[in-house]
Amino acid sequence: MDKPASTRQLKVARELQRDLSEIIRRRGMAAFGGAMVTVSEVRISPDLSIAKVFVSIFPSDRAPQVMQLLEAEKRTLRGELGRQVGSQLRIVPEIDFHLDSTLDYVEHIEELLKK
């Protein structure tokens, strides 16, 4: 069982979520094939070296292509993030993108409830 995140981890994760959201928003939907990309959550390792970034993608049928684009742009995004948080963090964490399927799950439940 994972131990709960420290206050520092939570603060850093919130800041990374805010900054990454802004970086992705500035790139616009066109950069992601017309899909809307939202950073829904960031979880950071205890040593602050790895950030698990959960993104939700709308429409969800574009998710595989968008995830490939995010993976391809990972170094560039980390560089931009470093310029924003460099004064606050000693090291800029590695970014590990994960698809947040919460929206798909909610949609599925709504469909089931309609039946």
Sine and cosine of phi, psi and omega as CSV:
sin_phi,cos_phi,sin_psi,cos_psi,sin_omega,cos_omega
0.00,0.00,0.76,-0.65,0.02,-1.00
-0.94,0.35,0.61,-0.79,0.09,-1.00
-0.99,0.17,0.47,-0.88,-0.06,-1.00
-0.89,0.46,0.48,-0.88,-0.02,-1.00
-0.92,0.38,0.59,-0.80,0.03,-1.00
-0.96,0.27,0.23,-0.97,0.04,-1.00
-0.86,0.51,-0.66,0.75,0.01,-1.00
-0.88,0.47,-0.71,0.70,0.03,-1.00
-0.85,0.53,-0.71,0.71,-0.03,-1.00
-0.90,0.44,-0.66,0.75,0.01,-1.00
-0.91,0.42,-0.71,0.70,0.00,-1.00
-0.90,0.44,-0.67,0.74,-0.01,-1.00
-0.88,0.47,-0.67,0.74,0.03,-1.00
-0.89,0.46,-0.68,0.73,0.00,-1.00
-0.90,0.43,-0.68,0.73,0.01,-1.00
-0.90,0.44,-0.65,0.76,0.02,-1.00
-0.88,0.48,-0.72,0.69,0.00,-1.00
-0.88,0.47,-0.74,0.68,-0.05,-1.00
-0.93,0.36,-0.69,0.73,0.02,-1.00
-0.91,0.42,-0.62,0.78,0.04,-1.00
-0.86,0.51,-0.69,0.73,-0.01,-1.00
-0.91,0.41,-0.67,0.74,0.01,-1.00
-0.88,0.48,-0.71,0.70,-0.01,-1.00
-0.93,0.37,-0.64,0.76,0.02,-1.00
-0.88,0.48,-0.67,0.74,0.00,-1.00
-0.89,0.46,-0.54,0.84,0.01,-1.00
-0.93,0.36,-0.47,0.88,0.06,-1.00
0.99,0.11,0.26,-0.97,-0.03,-1.00
-0.92,0.40,-0.50,0.87,-0.03,-1.00
-0.88,0.48,-0.54,0.84,0.01,-1.00
-0.91,0.40,-0.33,0.94,-0.03,-1.00
-0.89,-0.46,0.59,0.81,0.06,-1.00
0.90,0.44,0.51,0.86,0.02,-1.00
0.99,0.12,0.05,1.00,0.01,-1.00
-1.00,0.01,0.51,-0.86,0.08,-1.00
-1.00,-0.03,0.83,-0.55,-0.04,-1.00
-0.92,-0.38,0.80,-0.60,-0.01,-1.00
-0.82,-0.57,0.75,-0.66,0.09,-1.00
-0.99,0.13,0.96,-0.29,-0.11,-0.99
-1.00,0.02,-0.44,0.90,-0.02,-1.00
-0.27,-0.96,0.51,-0.86,0.13,-0.99
-0.76,-0.65,0.76,-0.65,0.10,-0.99
-0.87,-0.49,0.72,-0.69,-0.07,-1.00
-0.88,-0.48,0.59,-0.81,-0.03,-1.00
-0.92,0.39,0.39,-0.92,-0.03,-1.00
-0.83,0.55,-0.53,0.85,0.02,-1.00
-1.00,0.03,0.10,1.00,0.04,-1.00
0.89,0.46,0.41,0.91,-0.06,-1.00
-0.99,-0.13,-0.34,0.94,-0.03,-1.00
-0.75,-0.66,0.78,-0.62,0.04,-1.00
-0.92,-0.39,0.88,-0.47,0.13,-0.99
-1.00,0.09,0.90,-0.43,-0.07,-1.00
-0.95,-0.30,0.89,-0.45,0.01,-1.00
-0.99,-0.11,0.82,-0.58,-0.01,-1.00
-0.87,-0.49,0.62,-0.78,0.15,-0.99
-0.95,-0.30,0.60,-0.80,-0.11,-0.99
-0.80,-0.59,0.77,-0.64,0.03,-1.00
-0.79,-0.62,0.77,-0.64,-0.06,1.00
-0.95,0.31,0.55,-0.83,-0.12,-0.99
-0.92,0.40,-0.32,0.95,0.01,-1.00
-0.94,0.33,-0.23,0.97,0.04,-1.00
-1.00,-0.04,-0.02,1.00,-0.09,-1.00
-0.80,0.60,-0.74,0.68,-0.03,-1.00
-0.86,0.51,-0.69,0.73,0.00,-1.00
-0.91,0.40,-0.67,0.74,-0.03,-1.00
-0.91,0.41,-0.65,0.76,0.02,-1.00
-0.88,0.47,-0.62,0.78,0.06,-1.00
-0.90,0.44,-0.68,0.73,0.04,-1.00
-0.88,0.48,-0.69,0.73,0.01,-1.00
-0.89,0.45,-0.68,0.74,0.03,-1.00
-0.88,0.47,-0.67,0.74,-0.01,-1.00
-0.92,0.40,-0.52,0.85,-0.05,-1.00
-0.99,-0.11,0.12,0.99,-0.10,-0.99
-0.80,0.59,-0.71,0.70,-0.03,-1.00
-0.91,0.41,-0.68,0.74,0.00,-1.00
-0.90,0.43,-0.70,0.71,0.02,-1.00
-0.89,0.46,-0.65,0.76,0.02,-1.00
-0.91,0.42,-0.62,0.78,0.04,-1.00
-0.89,0.46,-0.71,0.70,0.04,-1.00
-0.89,0.46,-0.66,0.75,0.02,-1.00
-0.89,0.47,-0.65,0.76,0.01,-1.00
-0.87,0.49,-0.62,0.78,0.03,-1.00
-0.92,0.40,-0.49,0.87,-0.01,-1.00
-0.99,0.10,-0.62,0.78,-0.09,-1.00
-0.95,-0.33,0.07,1.00,-0.06,-1.00
-0.82,0.57,-0.56,0.83,-0.02,-1.00
-0.98,0.21,-0.31,0.95,-0.05,-1.00
-0.98,-0.18,-0.45,0.89,-0.05,-1.00
-0.87,-0.49,0.63,-0.78,0.03,-1.00
-0.92,0.39,-0.71,0.70,0.06,-1.00
-0.84,-0.55,0.58,-0.82,0.06,-1.00
-1.00,0.03,0.82,-0.57,-0.08,-1.00
-0.91,0.41,0.49,-0.87,0.16,-0.99
-0.91,0.41,0.60,-0.80,-0.01,-1.00
-0.98,-0.21,0.77,-0.64,0.02,-1.00
-0.83,-0.55,0.96,-0.27,-0.07,-1.00
-0.99,0.15,0.65,-0.76,0.07,-1.00
-0.71,-0.70,0.59,-0.81,0.03,-1.00
-0.99,0.14,0.80,-0.59,0.06,-1.00
-1.00,0.00,0.94,-0.35,-0.08,-1.00
-0.99,-0.11,0.31,0.95,-0.02,-1.00
-0.85,0.52,-0.69,0.73,-0.01,-1.00
-0.88,0.47,-0.67,0.74,0.03,-1.00
-0.88,0.47,-0.64,0.77,0.00,-1.00
-0.90,0.44,-0.71,0.70,0.02,-1.00
-0.88,0.48,-0.69,0.72,0.03,-1.00
-0.86,0.51,-0.69,0.72,-0.01,-1.00
-0.89,0.46,-0.70,0.71,0.01,-1.00
-0.89,0.46,-0.68,0.73,0.02,-1.00
-0.88,0.48,-0.65,0.76,0.04,-1.00
-0.88,0.47,-0.68,0.73,0.01,-1.00
-0.90,0.44,-0.63,0.77,-0.02,-1.00
-0.94,0.35,-0.44,0.90,0.01,-1.00
-0.95,0.31,-0.40,0.91,-0.07,-1.00
-0.96,0.27,0.00,0.00,0.00,0.00
